[in-house]
Amino acid sequence: MLRTLRIKNLATIEEIELNLKKGLTILTGETGAGKSIIIDGIRLIQGEKGSPDMIRTGEAQLSVEAIFAGTARSSVSEETSETFFQRILSNRGSGRGYVNGTLVPTKLMQENGDLLVDIYGQNDHAFLRKKENQLDYLDAYSEALDLRRETARVAQDTRKLIREKTELEAREKEREQRLDFLRYIIHEIEEADLKPDEEETLHQERNFLKNVEKIQHLISEALQLAYMQDTSISPQLSKLQGLVLALSEFDFSLKEMLSSLDSFAIGIRELSDHLIRMQGRDGESTEDLERVEERLSLIEKLKRKYGKSAKDILAFLNKSREEYETLTTSSEKLEELGAAINKSFVLYREKAKALWAARRNGAARLEKDIENEIGFLGMQKARVRIDLQSTLSELTLNDKIRDTGTEEVEFLISPNPGEDPKPLRKIASGGELSRIMLAIKSIGREQERERTLIFDEIDSGIGGKIADFVARKLQKLAASHQVLCITHLPQIASFARTHIKIEKQIVGDRTFTTVSELNFEERVEEVARMMSGSRVTESGLRTARELLERNSGTVLNPDPGMKGFVQ
C-alpha cells in the first residue's frame, strides 16, 4: 500500500505531499490541473525513463519519494515493515534511484515498483508489458499454483542433471589425456619403490662411503685402545675388576661398585664388536657410492615434482590413484546421469501436461467471466480470447525446460463485432483498457498479493448506468487493494472513501499545482461542480449531497498531513 507520496519540482508542482489510506481514493480536478503529473511521479518511482524537460522551470532537479507498506520481493536491503523509494533527476540529464536508501539501477526500481503498484492506463502496467504476468494471473485463477510449483521443482531437478551430464561430457575429452598423465605419475613413483625414512638412511650411507679411508684409520686406533694391546682398556679393566674383587673381601661396599665396572666392560666389548663390523665394510667400492648417489638423485627429482619429502610423494601417489579410479568409472556415471535425466524428463512432461490441462480449462472459464464483467462496464459486444500456445507435444531434451511449463499466454480482445482479437496492449482506447483491467482485477483479486492499483482514463466515453457499475466495481476492488482513480464523473467520485482535489493556481507569473483532501462539505461542492460545471446551483448541491450520502457511506475527516505548497 502506498502510504506517502512526495513530489518536488515536477512540472507545475513545486512541492506536494499525499498521505494515502486504504480503500478507494478518488482524484479530481479541472482539465490541466495536474492530475496526470502525479501519475508521472509514480511512473518515475517505477523506474520509467525521465527527462530534464520534466523539471520545474528554474530548478536544478526534481525529486519523487514514496513510502510503501510492506517489503518488495527484490528489495536490496533487510526486510522491514516499509519500503522507501526515491528518484532524483537533474537538469543535466543525470538521474539516481534509491530503494531503502541504497543506490540501485533503474531495472531494480522497475522490479520493485511493479510488485507494489500497477497503473492502468494506456500501456502503463506490468500486466501488459510482461506475458509472464498474464500467465501468473491465469494460473491463480485456474487454481493451478500448486501444480505449477511442482512443475518448477521437477524442471529445476531436470536442468541440474543435464548440467552435470554436460560438464562431465566436456571433461570426457580431457579424460584420456589426464588418464595417460596419471598412469605416468603412478608408474614413476611406484617404480621408485620409496620407503618413508629411506632418504635419511641414504644420506648416512653416502657420508660413510665418501670417508672410508678416514673411518678405517679411526676404527683401527679405537680398537687398539679398546682391546688389541696389553695396555688397552679391556685388558686393564679386567685386571682392575680382579683387584677390586679381592679388596671387596675387606670392604663390602666395593662389591656394589663392581657392577658398574661390569657394565663398563660390557659396553667396551659391544663398542669393539660394532667397530669390527664397520671395519668389515672396507670392501665397499666406488660403485656402491654411485648407487647411493643415483638413488638420492632419483628421490630429489621426485621431490621437485611431487612433494617435499618421501612421505609427501607417497601421499601424492595415493591421491593420483584415487583420481585415476574416479576417471576410469566416469563412463558409468554418464550412463547413470543419462538414465536419471530421462526419468526426470518424463516426470516433467507429466507435470507440464497436467498444468496445461488446468490452464486450458481455466482459460475457457476466464474468457466467459471477463466477457460478463466488461459487459456490465459498457462493452457488451466485446469478445475475449486467451491465446494459450503450448510446445508440449514437440518438447525434447534439446529444448528449454522452463519452470512455468510449456505454455505462453496472451490475453486478446475484440472490442467490436467483426474485428479480429488483438492483444490487450494494442487496444487504442485507454478508457476501454482501464475498464478491461478493472474487470480482470475484480475477477482475480483474491488470488493476488495486496498492491496499489491506479486507474487513469477509466471513465473515458462512459456515463449513466455504466459509470455506476464502474464505480461499484472500483469500490468492491478497494476492499482488498488500495485503489486510486482519476475521474471526471461525479458518480465515480461519490463512491470514494478519500477524495483528493487537484488544483492549478497562478501566482504572479508562476503556475502551481496543489492538492488537498476534502471533507464532506467540500466533497459536496466538488461533486456538484463535476455535475454542473463551474456554476454550482443549490439544486446541484442537493443532488450532490444525496449522491454522496447514498454511495460513500461513512466519510472520514481529511488527513491534516495532506498539504500542497503555494507561494
Secondary structure, DSSP 4 states (H G I P E B T S, - for coil): -EEEEEEEEETTEEEEEEE--SSEEEEE--TTSSHHHHHHHHHHHTT----GGGBPTT-SEEEEEEEEES--TT-SS---SEEEEEEEEETTS-EEEEETTEEE-HHHHHHHHHHHEEEESTT-SHHHH-HHHHHHHHHHHTT-HHHHHHHHHHHHHHHHHHHHHHHHHHHHHHHHHHHHHHHHHHHHHHHHT--TTHHHHHHHHHHHHTTHHHHHHHHHHHHIIIIISTTSHHHHHHHHHHHHHHHTTT-THHHHHHHHHHHHHHHHHHHHHHHHHHHGGGG--HHHHHHHHHHHHHHHHHHHHH-SSHHHHHHHHHHHHHHHHHHHTHHHHHHHHHHHHHHHHHHHHHHHHHHHHHHHHHHHHHHHHHHHHHHHTT-TT-EEEEEEEE-TTT--TTS---TT-SEEEEEEEESSTTPPPEEGGG-S-HHHHHHHHHHHHHHHGGGS---EEEE-STTTT--HHHHHHHHHHHHHHTTTSEEEEE-S-HHHHTT-SEEEEEEEEEETTEEEEEEEE--HHHHHHHHHHHHH-S---HHHHHHHHHHHHHHT-SPPPPPTT-EE---
